Amino acid sequence: MLFNMGQIFPISDVPSARLMKLKAACLFRAGVLTGLQRAFVARRANEVLARTPISRPRQPACNSRAA
């Protein structure tokens, strides 16, 4: 079965890259995708993730007090 991978797995930013990797893994486990198709999606998603700088979670302010 032929798929248009760009339409089925649209990857444009970090959240969509992570979601499409999950979608590909689920479809692979269900037997819908082959290993090569899953690897193709993962490779495209990893390219987007590699271009994005890692943001660290913000720490609470030092002068804040817990009540």
C-alpha positions as CSV (number, residue, x, y, z in Angstrom):
1,M,0.0,0.0,0.0
2,L,1.4,3.4,-1.0
3,F,1.1,6.3,1.4
4,N,1.9,10.0,0.9
5,M,4.0,10.2,4.0
6,G,4.1,14.1,4.0
7,Q,0.4,14.3,4.2
8,I,-0.1,11.5,6.7
9,F,2.7,12.7,9.0
10,P,2.9,16.5,8.8
11,I,6.0,17.6,10.7
12,S,6.5,21.3,11.1
13,D,7.6,22.0,14.7
14,V,8.7,20.2,17.9
15,P,5.2,19.2,19.1
16,S,4.2,17.8,15.7
17,A,7.5,15.9,15.4
18,R,7.0,14.2,18.8
19,L,3.4,13.4,18.0
20,M,4.2,12.0,14.5
21,K,6.9,9.7,16.0
22,L,4.3,8.4,18.4
23,K,1.7,8.0,15.6
24,A,4.2,6.1,13.5
25,A,5.1,3.8,16.4
26,C,1.4,3.0,17.1
27,L,0.7,2.4,13.4
28,F,3.8,0.2,13.2
29,R,2.7,-1.9,16.2
30,A,-0.8,-2.2,14.6
31,G,0.8,-3.6,11.4
32,V,-0.2,-0.6,9.2
33,L,3.4,0.7,8.6
34,T,6.5,-1.2,7.7
35,G,9.8,-0.7,9.6
36,L,11.2,1.4,6.7
37,Q,8.2,3.7,6.8
38,R,8.5,4.1,10.6
39,A,12.2,4.9,10.2
40,F,11.5,7.5,7.5
41,V,9.1,9.3,9.9
42,A,11.5,9.1,12.8
43,R,14.4,10.4,10.6
44,R,12.3,13.4,9.5
45,A,11.1,14.1,13.1
46,N,14.7,13.8,14.5
47,E,15.8,16.4,11.9
48,V,13.3,18.9,13.3
49,L,14.1,18.1,16.9
50,A,17.9,18.4,16.2
51,R,17.4,22.0,14.8
52,T,15.5,23.2,17.9
53,P,17.5,24.4,20.9
54,I,16.8,22.6,24.1
55,S,14.9,24.8,26.6
56,R,15.3,24.2,30.2
57,P,12.4,24.4,32.6
58,R,12.1,27.6,34.6
59,Q,13.0,27.4,38.2
60,P,10.9,29.1,40.9
61,A,12.1,32.5,42.0
62,C,14.4,32.5,45.0
63,N,12.5,35.2,46.9
64,S,9.1,33.4,46.7
65,R,7.8,31.9,49.9
66,A,5.5,29.0,50.3
67,A,2.6,29.7,52.6
